[in-house]
Amino acid sequence: MASSSDVTSSADNTPGNPESGSAQRRGRVRLRRAAVMAVPAAAVAAGLAILTAEGALGVQFAISGMPFVVTADRLDGTGFEQFGSLDNMIENSPNQGDTGGQVLVVTSIVKKGTITNMCQSVDLGGIQLVLTAGGGSTPVSVSNLAIDSDEIKGDAEFNNIEIGGDSSTFTKGGVKGPEGVYGQQADTVVIKNLYQHNYAATAAVFKLPGLHMSFGSEGCPQ
């Protein structure tokens, strides 16, 4: 990965140039993301278009840049895929910080699944909006679920997993990811004590038995 000195050496450092500082910051963000992903941005965009066409993503939308947390006692999924991607905010989003309006994420695909005792929370500036469902005898059920996360934790078990494949060749989740992007796929997945820090999620079907939404000072327990 290029260092910051490598990046700034190619920028215009002429005194009196008001654009040089901002250009350097943008350059560092872009090079850092390009190095991590090791795939052209055009390929990622093409992958998102493929996801939309195949029904894993309902629409291609600009993220708010406000992350949300999902926890669950257990996720059981059939048809699992996972690969890297980029989420984009609107131009000049107030939430972009120093990211340049892009967030590096891992996209997880579950073709069909259930989620036991699910909690979802988002920080609205000191007040948490909390959603719970599937805490009774009937779990949350999903199909064609796609979640973009920058952190995932839990105790995972995979059946017939393939690691390191090109995501454009994947078939188990019903989605083909971007060409040249590292990923993994499995017939089934079980994750206990699930924690996700997410930026986007879509599903063809999302059934929430026992749904409850409320505001409070505390988010989902971690």
Contacts in CASP RR format, 6 or more apart in sequence:
PFRMAT RR
TARGET T0000
AUTHOR 0000-0000-0000
METHOD contacts of the structure
MODEL  1
MASSSDVTSSADNTPGNPESGSAQRRGRVRLRRAAVMAVPAAAVAAGLAI
LTAEGALGVQFAISGMPFVVTADRLDGTGFEQFGSLDNMIENSPNQGDTG
GQVLVVTSIVKKGTITNMCQSVDLGGIQLVLTAGGGSTPVSVSNLAIDSD
EIKGDAEFNNIEIGGDSSTFTKGGVKGPEGVYGQQADTVVIKNLYQHNYA
ATAAVFKLPGLHMSFGSEGCPQ
1 31 0 8 1.000
1 32 0 8 1.000
1 35 0 8 1.000
1 36 0 8 1.000
2 31 0 8 1.000
2 32 0 8 1.000
2 35 0 8 1.000
4 28 0 8 1.000
7 24 0 8 1.000
7 27 0 8 1.000
7 28 0 8 1.000
7 31 0 8 1.000
8 24 0 8 1.000
8 28 0 8 1.000
11 20 0 8 1.000
11 21 0 8 1.000
11 23 0 8 1.000
11 24 0 8 1.000
11 27 0 8 1.000
12 19 0 8 1.000
12 20 0 8 1.000
12 23 0 8 1.000
13 20 0 8 1.000
14 20 0 8 1.000
25 98 0 8 1.000
26 100 0 8 1.000
29 98 0 8 1.000
29 99 0 8 1.000
29 100 0 8 1.000
29 102 0 8 1.000
33 86 0 8 1.000
33 102 0 8 1.000
33 104 0 8 1.000
34 41 0 8 1.000
36 104 0 8 1.000
37 44 0 8 1.000
37 84 0 8 1.000
37 86 0 8 1.000
37 104 0 8 1.000
37 181 0 8 1.000
38 180 0 8 1.000
38 182 0 8 1.000
39 178 0 8 1.000
39 179 0 8 1.000
39 180 0 8 1.000
39 181 0 8 1.000
41 86 0 8 1.000
43 178 0 8 1.000
43 179 0 8 1.000
43 180 0 8 1.000
43 181 0 8 1.000
44 85 0 8 1.000
44 86 0 8 1.000
44 178 0 8 1.000
44 181 0 8 1.000
46 178 0 8 1.000
46 179 0 8 1.000
47 85 0 8 1.000
47 176 0 8 1.000
47 177 0 8 1.000
47 178 0 8 1.000
48 57 0 8 1.000
48 60 0 8 1.000
48 85 0 8 1.000
49 60 0 8 1.000
50 175 0 8 1.000
50 176 0 8 1.000
50 177 0 8 1.000
50 178 0 8 1.000
51 57 0 8 1.000
51 60 0 8 1.000
51 107 0 8 1.000
51 146 0 8 1.000
51 175 0 8 1.000
51 177 0 8 1.000
52 58 0 8 1.000
52 59 0 8 1.000
52 60 0 8 1.000
54 174 0 8 1.000
54 175 0 8 1.000
54 176 0 8 1.000
55 144 0 8 1.000
55 204 0 8 1.000
56 109 0 8 1.000
56 144 0 8 1.000
56 145 0 8 1.000
56 146 0 8 1.000
56 174 0 8 1.000
56 175 0 8 1.000
56 202 0 8 1.000
56 204 0 8 1.000
57 146 0 8 1.000
57 202 0 8 1.000
58 202 0 8 1.000
58 204 0 8 1.000
59 202 0 8 1.000
61 200 0 8 1.000
62 88 0 8 1.000
62 89 0 8 1.000
62 90 0 8 1.000
62 93 0 8 1.000
63 87 0 8 1.000
63 88 0 8 1.000
63 89 0 8 1.000
63 103 0 8 1.000
63 148 0 8 1.000
63 199 0 8 1.000
63 200 0 8 1.000
64 89 0 8 1.000
64 93 0 8 1.000
64 95 0 8 1.000
65 87 0 8 1.000
65 89 0 8 1.000
65 93 0 8 1.000
65 95 0 8 1.000
65 96 0 8 1.000
65 101 0 8 1.000
65 103 0 8 1.000
65 199 0 8 1.000
66 95 0 8 1.000
66 122 0 8 1.000
66 123 0 8 1.000
66 124 0 8 1.000
67 122 0 8 1.000
67 150 0 8 1.000
67 197 0 8 1.000
67 198 0 8 1.000
67 199 0 8 1.000
68 120 0 8 1.000
68 121 0 8 1.000
68 122 0 8 1.000
68 198 0 8 1.000
68 199 0 8 1.000
69 119 0 8 1.000
69 120 0 8 1.000
69 121 0 8 1.000
69 122 0 8 1.000
69 195 0 8 1.000
69 196 0 8 1.000
69 197 0 8 1.000
69 198 0 8 1.000
69 219 0 8 1.000
69 220 0 8 1.000
69 222 0 8 1.000
70 118 0 8 1.000
70 119 0 8 1.000
70 120 0 8 1.000
70 147 0 8 1.000
70 194 0 8 1.000
70 195 0 8 1.000
70 196 0 8 1.000
70 198 0 8 1.000
70 201 0 8 1.000
70 220 0 8 1.000
71 118 0 8 1.000
71 119 0 8 1.000
71 194 0 8 1.000
71 195 0 8 1.000
71 196 0 8 1.000
71 220 0 8 1.000
71 221 0 8 1.000
71 222 0 8 1.000
72 115 0 8 1.000
72 116 0 8 1.000
72 117 0 8 1.000
72 118 0 8 1.000
72 119 0 8 1.000
72 191 0 8 1.000
72 194 0 8 1.000
73 116 0 8 1.000
73 117 0 8 1.000
73 192 0 8 1.000
73 193 0 8 1.000
73 194 0 8 1.000
74 115 0 8 1.000
74 116 0 8 1.000
74 117 0 8 1.000
74 139 0 8 1.000
74 190 0 8 1.000
74 191 0 8 1.000
74 192 0 8 1.000
74 194 0 8 1.000
75 110 0 8 1.000
75 113 0 8 1.000
75 114 0 8 1.000
75 115 0 8 1.000
75 116 0 8 1.000
75 189 0 8 1.000
75 190 0 8 1.000
75 191 0 8 1.000
75 194 0 8 1.000
76 113 0 8 1.000
76 114 0 8 1.000
76 116 0 8 1.000
76 188 0 8 1.000
76 189 0 8 1.000
76 190 0 8 1.000
77 110 0 8 1.000
77 111 0 8 1.000
77 112 0 8 1.000
77 113 0 8 1.000
77 114 0 8 1.000
77 188 0 8 1.000
77 189 0 8 1.000
77 190 0 8 1.000
78 110 0 8 1.000
78 111 0 8 1.000
78 112 0 8 1.000
78 113 0 8 1.000
78 187 0 8 1.000
78 188 0 8 1.000
79 109 0 8 1.000
79 110 0 8 1.000
79 111 0 8 1.000
79 112 0 8 1.000
79 172 0 8 1.000
79 173 0 8 1.000
79 174 0 8 1.000
79 185 0 8 1.000
79 186 0 8 1.000
79 187 0 8 1.000
79 188 0 8 1.000
79 189 0 8 1.000
80 108 0 8 1.000
80 109 0 8 1.000
80 110 0 8 1.000
80 111 0 8 1.000
80 158 0 8 1.000
80 172 0 8 1.000
80 173 0 8 1.000
80 185 0 8 1.000
80 186 0 8 1.000
80 187 0 8 1.000
80 188 0 8 1.000
80 189 0 8 1.000
81 108 0 8 1.000
81 109 0 8 1.000
81 167 0 8 1.000
81 170 0 8 1.000
81 172 0 8 1.000
81 173 0 8 1.000
81 174 0 8 1.000
81 175 0 8 1.000
81 177 0 8 1.000
81 183 0 8 1.000
81 184 0 8 1.000
81 185 0 8 1.000
82 106 0 8 1.000
82 107 0 8 1.000
82 108 0 8 1.000
82 109 0 8 1.000
82 183 0 8 1.000
82 184 0 8 1.000
82 185 0 8 1.000
83 106 0 8 1.000
83 107 0 8 1.000
83 167 0 8 1.000
83 170 0 8 1.000
83 177 0 8 1.000
83 178 0 8 1.000
83 181 0 8 1.000
83 182 0 8 1.000
83 183 0 8 1.000
83 184 0 8 1.000
84 104 0 8 1.000
84 105 0 8 1.000
84 106 0 8 1.000
84 107 0 8 1.000
84 167 0 8 1.000
84 178 0 8 1.000
84 181 0 8 1.000
84 182 0 8 1.000
84 183 0 8 1.000
85 105 0 8 1.000
85 106 0 8 1.000
85 107 0 8 1.000
85 148 0 8 1.000
85 178 0 8 1.000
85 181 0 8 1.000
86 102 0 8 1.000
86 103 0 8 1.000
86 104 0 8 1.000
86 105 0 8 1.000
87 102 0 8 1.000
87 103 0 8 1.000
87 105 0 8 1.000
87 148 0 8 1.000
87 199 0 8 1.000
87 200 0 8 1.000
88 101 0 8 1.000
88 102 0 8 1.000
88 103 0 8 1.000
89 95 0 8 1.000
89 96 0 8 1.000
89 99 0 8 1.000
89 101 0 8 1.000
89 102 0 8 1.000
89 103 0 8 1.000
93 101 0 8 1.000
103 148 0 8 1.000
103 150 0 8 1.000
103 199 0 8 1.000
104 150 0 8 1.000
105 148 0 8 1.000
105 149 0 8 1.000
105 150 0 8 1.000
105 199 0 8 1.000
105 200 0 8 1.000
106 148 0 8 1.000
106 149 0 8 1.000
106 150 0 8 1.000
106 152 0 8 1.000
107 146 0 8 1.000
107 147 0 8 1.000
107 148 0 8 1.000
108 145 0 8 1.000
108 146 0 8 1.000
108 147 0 8 1.000
108 149 0 8 1.000
108 152 0 8 1.000
109 144 0 8 1.000
109 145 0 8 1.000
109 146 0 8 1.000
109 173 0 8 1.000
109 174 0 8 1.000
109 175 0 8 1.000
110 142 0 8 1.000
110 145 0 8 1.000
110 173 0 8 1.000
110 189 0 8 1.000
111 143 0 8 1.000
111 144 0 8 1.000
111 145 0 8 1.000
111 172 0 8 1.000
111 173 0 8 1.000
111 174 0 8 1.000
112 142 0 8 1.000
112 143 0 8 1.000
113 141 0 8 1.000
113 142 0 8 1.000
113 143 0 8 1.000
113 145 0 8 1.000
114 139 0 8 1.000
114 140 0 8 1.000
114 141 0 8 1.000
114 142 0 8 1.000
115 134 0 8 1.000
115 139 0 8 1.000
115 140 0 8 1.000
115 141 0 8 1.000
115 142 0 8 1.000
115 194 0 8 1.000
116 134 0 8 1.000
116 135 0 8 1.000
116 139 0 8 1.000
116 140 0 8 1.000
117 132 0 8 1.000
117 134 0 8 1.000
117 135 0 8 1.000
117 136 0 8 1.000
117 139 0 8 1.000
118 132 0 8 1.000
118 133 0 8 1.000
118 134 0 8 1.000
118 135 0 8 1.000
118 139 0 8 1.000
118 140 0 8 1.000
118 208 0 8 1.000
119 130 0 8 1.000
119 131 0 8 1.000
119 132 0 8 1.000
119 219 0 8 1.000
119 220 0 8 1.000
119 221 0 8 1.000
120 130 0 8 1.000
120 131 0 8 1.000
120 132 0 8 1.000
120 220 0 8 1.000
121 128 0 8 1.000
121 129 0 8 1.000
121 130 0 8 1.000
121 131 0 8 1.000
121 219 0 8 1.000
121 220 0 8 1.000
122 128 0 8 1.000
122 129 0 8 1.000
123 219 0 8 1.000
126 217 0 8 1.000
127 215 0 8 1.000
127 216 0 8 1.000
127 217 0 8 1.000
128 215 0 8 1.000
128 216 0 8 1.000
128 217 0 8 1.000
128 218 0 8 1.000
128 219 0 8 1.000
129 213 0 8 1.000
129 214 0 8 1.000
129 215 0 8 1.000
130 213 0 8 1.000
130 214 0 8 1.000
130 215 0 8 1.000
130 216 0 8 1.000
130 218 0 8 1.000
130 219 0 8 1.000
130 220 0 8 1.000
131 208 0 8 1.000
131 211 0 8 1.000
131 212 0 8 1.000
131 213 0 8 1.000
132 210 0 8 1.000
132 211 0 8 1.000
132 212 0 8 1.000
133 140 0 8 1.000
133 208 0 8 1.000
133 209 0 8 1.000
133 210 0 8 1.000
133 211 0 8 1.000
133 212 0 8 1.000
134 140 0 8 1.000
134 208 0 8 1.000
134 209 0 8 1.000
134 210 0 8 1.000
135 209 0 8 1.000
135 210 0 8 1.000
136 209 0 8 1.000
136 210 0 8 1.000
138 209 0 8 1.000
139 209 0 8 1.000
140 206 0 8 1.000
140 207 0 8 1.000
140 208 0 8 1.000
140 209 0 8 1.000
141 205 0 8 1.000
141 206 0 8 1.000
141 207 0 8 1.000
142 203 0 8 1.000
142 205 0 8 1.000
142 206 0 8 1.000
142 207 0 8 1.000
143 203 0 8 1.000
143 204 0 8 1.000
143 205 0 8 1.000
144 203 0 8 1.000
144 204 0 8 1.000
144 205 0 8 1.000
145 201 0 8 1.000
145 202 0 8 1.000
145 203 0 8 1.000
145 206 0 8 1.000
146 175 0 8 1.000
146 201 0 8 1.000
146 202 0 8 1.000
146 203 0 8 1.000
147 196 0 8 1.000
147 198 0 8 1.000
147 200 0 8 1.000
147 201 0 8 1.000
148 198 0 8 1.000
148 199 0 8 1.000
148 200 0 8 1.000
148 201 0 8 1.000
149 196 0 8 1.000
149 197 0 8 1.000
149 198 0 8 1.000
149 199 0 8 1.000
150 197 0 8 1.000
150 198 0 8 1.000
150 199 0 8 1.000
151 195 0 8 1.000
151 196 0 8 1.000
151 197 0 8 1.000
152 194 0 8 1.000
152 195 0 8 1.000
152 196 0 8 1.000
152 197 0 8 1.000
153 193 0 8 1.000
153 194 0 8 1.000
153 195 0 8 1.000
153 196 0 8 1.000
154 191 0 8 1.000
154 192 0 8 1.000
154 193 0 8 1.000
154 194 0 8 1.000
154 195 0 8 1.000
155 191 0 8 1.000
155 192 0 8 1.000
155 193 0 8 1.000
156 189 0 8 1.000
156 190 0 8 1.000
156 191 0 8 1.000
156 192 0 8 1.000
157 189 0 8 1.000
157 190 0 8 1.000
157 191 0 8 1.000
158 186 0 8 1.000
158 188 0 8 1.000
158 189 0 8 1.000
159 186 0 8 1.000
159 187 0 8 1.000
159 188 0 8 1.000
159 189 0 8 1.000
160 186 0 8 1.000
160 187 0 8 1.000
160 188 0 8 1.000
161 184 0 8 1.000
161 185 0 8 1.000
161 186 0 8 1.000
162 184 0 8 1.000
162 185 0 8 1.000
162 186 0 8 1.000
163 183 0 8 1.000
163 184 0 8 1.000
164 182 0 8 1.000
164 183 0 8 1.000
164 184 0 8 1.000
165 182 0 8 1.000
165 183 0 8 1.000
165 184 0 8 1.000
165 185 0 8 1.000
166 179 0 8 1.000
166 180 0 8 1.000
166 181 0 8 1.000
166 182 0 8 1.000
166 183 0 8 1.000
167 176 0 8 1.000
167 177 0 8 1.000
167 178 0 8 1.000
167 179 0 8 1.000
167 180 0 8 1.000
167 181 0 8 1.000
167 182 0 8 1.000
167 183 0 8 1.000
168 176 0 8 1.000
168 177 0 8 1.000
168 178 0 8 1.000
168 179 0 8 1.000
168 180 0 8 1.000
168 181 0 8 1.000
169 176 0 8 1.000
170 176 0 8 1.000
170 177 0 8 1.000
170 183 0 8 1.000
170 185 0 8 1.000
171 185 0 8 1.000
172 185 0 8 1.000
172 186 0 8 1.000
172 187 0 8 1.000
173 185 0 8 1.000
195 222 0 8 1.000
END
